[in-house]
Amino acid sequence: MGWSTSWTEVLGFVTGAVCVVLVARQHIANWPVGIANNVFFIVLFVQSGLYADAGLQVVFIALAAYGWWSWTHGGGPGTADALPVRRTTATEWAWLLAAGAVSVAALTLLLGGVSDSTVPFPDALTTGLSLMATYGQCRKLLESWWLWIAADLVYIPLYAYKGLYLTSVLYVGFLALCVAGLLGWRRSLPAAGARTAVGAAA
């Protein structure tokens, strides 16, 4: 299509698409595939001056390790039960929104003051939303998909603006996959009724 791209961007495209499909299907292999995707994007984002997004990938790798364990052990010590899908409680929303707001404000100031970033606020906003969504994904919170959808709606024009056209197209695909994941996880809620009731009472 006449776009300038690289093998790093292509590999990020492929591993990213596979990862989202696996998450939507609640397949445990999404975590190692996601880690590979993070490594490719670290290189790509540093080259493109998207420093917050590059740093975010390092945090994603740490969260992936936690999510991998959480999905296989039910999030509790000494248990091998798989983690069920559930809704986000009011307390969790309060913590997520507070942490997200602080992260976006701090990163916007940091990127605008000490880096050559040309998009400090959009870069910080997508970082904050992605961190919130990734934590929700680690805990299999249904609403994490809504956070990913919000992030993708910012990522798509941001990457196009930075000339990462293949990655921008990838995120259009991510957006569609996030909608599919949201619907799929929502269908899993009845099977998680017991855990949902416990979470709501917490």
Sequence and secondary structure as in RCSB ss.txt:
>XXXX:A:sequence
MGWSTSWTEVLGFVTGAVCVVLVARQHIANWPVGIANNVFFIVLFVQSGLYADAGLQVVFIALAAYGWWSWTHGG
GPGTADALPVRRTTATEWAWLLAAGAVSVAALTLLLGGVSDSTVPFPDALTTGLSLMATYGQCRKLLESWWLWIA
ADLVYIPLYAYKGLYLTSVLYVGFLALCVAGLLGWRRSLPAAGARTAVGAAA
>XXXX:A:secstr
      HHHHHHHHHHHHHHHHHHTT TTHHHHHHHHHHHHHHHHHHHT HHHHHHHHHHHHHHHHHHHHHHHTT
STT       B   HHHHHHHHHHHHHHHHHHHHHHHHHS  S HHHHHHHHHHHHHHHHHHHTTBTTHHHHHHH
HHHHHHHHHHHTT HHHHHHHHHHHHHHHHHHHHHHHHGGGGHHHHHHHHH 
